[in-house]
Amino acid sequence: MSERRQYVRWQINRQAQCTLEGAVRPAQCTVHDISFRGVRMSIAQKLPRDTAVRMKLVLCEEFGCLEIEMWLIWHRSVMDSNVYGAQFVKIKDSDKETIYKFLSKYHSRDIMRKWWNKPEPEGGEKQMEEAKVSDSRDRRIFERFSARFPLRFIDLKRNKEGQAEVSNVSAKGLGIVASEPFTADTPLEMWLDIPDKGEPVYCRGGVVWCKSGQPGQQCCAGIDLEKADLMGLSRLLRTH
């Protein structure tokens, strides 16, 4: 119990889908809380005890599924549902990152207060976005370096095509300069025109922050890439 309490549990109470190993179709469930160590969930069917349970869990279609192996710690019946407290036996680092991204988007205030020990910001969404920018910078795990080359993008939120210039880059993120501002969490499809005479690198990502200048001036934005593009990074390094 003391080991489990080292991990913050996030109360999300969210309808989800889970597919047990060997099942033909997914089942509906409710995830009451989750951490990097375990989950408390409700499901109609009874799960096997005293054995590891493997399943795919979809918290949100946007972030895909978690592939987890867990051990059921406790169980109780509530009306027509079975409530389980489970501890993860195996969970990939990429799935932990998926959980973090899900929480950052849908439970950002809890992340700020419970994990980073920062008070809930006052003054509206602008300060919240600034706080999220700070967190993103703290969590940067790849070295970022300056680069200058063009980028084409499709703003999937507004279904609009545009162009910008890359100002800095890492395997997991981009800094760009554009003529128009973006809103946070805007999904982008991008083509990076790396100056090595090769084909443009295709990637997807989301706007983490955007800082606008004066009217008529360009804006700067930070992009979080969906996947670390080590091949694209190696091409960039050869041009510097």
Stockholm file with secondary structure:
# STOCKHOLM 1.0

chainA/1-240         MSERRQYVRWQINRQAQCTLEGAVRPAQCTVHDISFRGVRMSIAQKLPRDTAVRMKLVLCEEFGCLEIEMWLIWHRSVMDSNVYGAQFVKIKDSDKETIYKFLSKYHSRDIMRKWWNKPEPEGGEKQMEEAKVSDSRDRRIFERFSARFPLRFIDLKRNKEGQAEVSNVSAKGLGIVASEPFTADTPLEMWLDIPDKGEPVYCRGGVVWCKSGQPGQQCCAGIDLEKADLMGLSRLLRTH
#=GR chainA/1-240 SS CTTGGGSCCEEEEEEEEEEETTCSSCEEEEEEEECSSEEEEEESSCCCSSSEEEEEEESCGGGCCEEEEEEEEEEEEETTEEEEEEEEEEECHHHHHHHHHHHHHHSHHHIIIIISCCCCCSSSHHHHHHHHHHHHHHTCCSCCEEEEEEEEEEETTTTEEEEEEEEEECSSEEEEEESSCCCTTCEEEEEECCSSSSCCEEEEEEEEEEECCSTTSCEEEEEEESSCCHHHHHHHHHTC
#=GC SS_cons         CTTGGGSCCEEEEEEEEEEETTCSSCEEEEEEEECSSEEEEEESSCCCSSSEEEEEEESCGGGCCEEEEEEEEEEEEETTEEEEEEEEEEECHHHHHHHHHHHHHHSHHHIIIIISCCCCCSSSHHHHHHHHHHHHHHTCCSCCEEEEEEEEEEETTTTEEEEEEEEEECSSEEEEEESSCCCTTCEEEEEECCSSSSCCEEEEEEEEEEECCSTTSCEEEEEEESSCCHHHHHHHHHTC
//
